[in-house]
Amino acid sequence: MYDTEAAVIGAKTISVPDLPGFKRDWDGIAKAVEKYQPKLTVLCNPNNPTGELAPLSEIERIVSLSKNPVLIDEAYMEFAQAESAISLIKKYPNVMVIRTLSKAFGLAGMRCGYMVADSDMIDAVSKVKSPYNLNIFTQAFGAIALKHRDEIFKVRDGIIAERDRFLAELSSVNGIRVYPSSTNFFLMDAGTYAPALFEALRKADILVKKYKSPEMAPFFRITVTTKDVDERILSVIREVIPNA
């Protein structure tokens, strides 16, 4: 969506490809920021769709090199249970952190996102954002949800435990490759089995995210839900892949 939003406003984008294994090239990102000084640098942490968590030290390195705003998308940070880039704001007023109640809070339909930043940065963004972007009911309910985060996060903790169990199970399956994740989803390389596996999962009433680009065609992004659903996914995989 970063590319899409940039295209809408006619902005030029600069991308730094991942290293093998979907590891972000932090040296490459640092060099690009230092060289081009983009008007806005966007970092997704944990990353979507790879699930990779960036060390805060690498985030700070990029922030320190940029003379312009750096936006850190932490939509899935509650699943990572790591230190937020919010801690950098007092030292670096160019930092903007955006979060949402759609993921770990389970409130996607409420459409409540928020930004944490220096007061001057908030004032600047307020001048250009839509005046009616968040309705009063969402604002009121969002505040209530944040007050009850400990109870809500009991569900999140269950998802994290199930994610780790499910990933361990899938790692032992021949014919596929799964990547470690700090989120509530993970990336899976189904190789040549991808078309048949996607269709088999669909027939089992399980929809996983697939990608249109040729280099990502063998990959699925699978969201972790409950053990019974995950076991159904495993069952379908073992039916489709010989000697899985």
N, C-alpha and C positions, 0 to 999 in steps of 0.2 A: 504493500500500500504506500510505502514511502515514495517509490518511483511513480506510482499513479498520481499521488497528490502533487508531486513535483511537476509532472507533465501537465496537469490541469492549469497550473499557474505559469507554465512556460519556462520552468527552471531547468538549468543544465545539471545533470547528476554525474557524480564521480563514484565509482564502486571499486572496492578492493576485494578480489576473489579470495575465498577461503583456501587454506592449505589443505593437503590431502587429509582425509578423515574428518572433514568439516570442522577443522580447527581454524579459528580466525587468525589472520596474519596481522598481529599487532604491530610488528615493525613496519609492515606495508601501510597500515592505516596511519601510523604516526608520521611516516614520510609523506603520505598524501596530504594530511592535514597541514603539516609544516610547509609543504610546497605550494598548495593551492589556497590555503586559508579559506575554506568554504564559508559562505554566509551562514550556513547551518550544517552542523555535523550530527548525524543521527546514529545512535548505537542502541541495539536491542539486547537487553540483558535480564534474564536468560534469553538466549537467542531462539527465534522461531523461524524455521521448523526444527532446528537441530537439537534444541534443548541444552546447548552448551552454556555454562555459567562463566562469565569473565571475572577474573580477579579484580578487586577494587583498585589495586595498584595500576593495572593497565588502563582502566577507565580514567584514573587521575592523570596518567601520563598523557592521554589524548587531550583531556581538558586543559592541562597546563600548556600544551603546544598551540591551542587554538586562541585566536584573538577575537573570535566571534562565538555566538551561543552554541552550546553542545546539548542536544536533547537525548536523554537516556530513557528509553521505553522499558519500564519495569512491570509490564502487565502480569508477568508470571513470577515475580520475585517472591511472593509469599510461599510458593512451593519450594523455592530454593533455600529459604530460611538463612539467607546470607545478608551481610551488611549492605545497606542501600547506599546509592550515590547521593542520597539526601544529605549524608554526613559531609559532603564536599562543598555544599552551597555557601557556607559562611566564609570558606577560604577562597572559593572560586565563584564569583557572582554571575559568571556566564553559564552556569549549570542549570538545566531545567530537567526535572524528573516527572514523568507522567505515569500514572497508575490507574487501575480500574477496579470496580467491584464485580466485573463480569466473570472473573476466573475463580480465584480461591474462595470468594464470597458466594459464588454460584448465582449471581444476580444479573446474568447477561441481558435479559429482557428489560431490565431497568435502565440500561444505557447510562450508567454513571461512571464517568472518568474524572480524574482531577490532576492538577499539576502542582508541584511543589517547587518554588523558586524564590530568588531574591525579590524583594518588594518592587524594585525598579523594573525587573523583568516582567513581573506580573502586571504592572501598570502598562507596560508596552504591549503585551499580548492582549490585554483587555481592550485596547483601542482598535484591534483588528478582528477579534472573534465575533461570531454571531451573537446578537443581544438576547436571542431566545433559544440558546442551545441546550438548556437544561431546565425541565419543567419543575414547578414547585413541589410536586409530590415526590419526584425522584430526589430532590435535594433533602426533603424531610426524611424520607425513608433511608437515604444514604447515611445520614447522621445516626439514625437508630442502628443500622447495621454495624457501623464502626464501634458503637458502644458495646455491642454484643459479639465482638470479634472472637473472644476466647471460646464461646460456645460454638460459633460457626466453624472455627478452625479445628474443632474435633473431627469434623468431616474431612477437612483438608489433610489432617494427620493420617486418617485412614487411607486416603488416596495415595499419599506418599509411601506408606508401608506396602500397599498393593502394587504400586509402580515398581518398587524394588524387587518384590517377589516375582512379578510378571516378567520383568526384564531378565531376571536370573533364569526363569523357565525358558524364555525364548532364546537366550544365549546358547542353550544346549541343543537347539534344533538345527539340524543340518540343512543347508540349502538357502538360508537367509542370514542376514547380518543386522543386528540392532545396535544402535548407538546410545551410550550413556546419556541420561537426561536429568536436569534439575527442575523439570516442570511437571505438568500432569499429562504430558504426551511424550512420545519418542518417535524417532525416525527409523524406519526399517527398510532395508534393501532386499527386495524379494527376487532380484535378478530376472532370469528368464521366466520365472513362475508368476511374475507380477500380473499379467492380463488374466490368467486363469484364476489366480488367487483373489483378485479384486471381484471377479464375477461370482466366485463361490461365496465370498463374504457377503456380497450384496444379496444373493439368494437366501443366505442365512439371516437376513434382515440386519446386517451389520455394515454400516457405511464408514469407510475410512477415507481420508483425504489423499487424493492422487494429484499428480502434477502433469502439466501439458508439455513442458519443455523437454526436449529429447534427452538431455543429460540427467533429468530427474524422473524419467519415465518408469524406472524400476522401483522407485521409492514410494512408500506410503507414510503418512503421519497418522499414528494411532493414539487416540485419547484413552487414558486409563479411567475406568469407571468402577465397576464392582467385580469381585472375584468370579461370579458366575458368568458374567459377560466375557471376561478375559479368558476363561476356560473354554467358552464356545469358540472364541477366536483361535485358540490353540488347537482345538479339535478340527476346525476347518483347515488350518495350515497342515496338519498331519494327514488329512484326507487328500489334499492336493499335491503335496510334495512327497515323492517316493522316498522311503527310508529316512523320513524326517526324524 
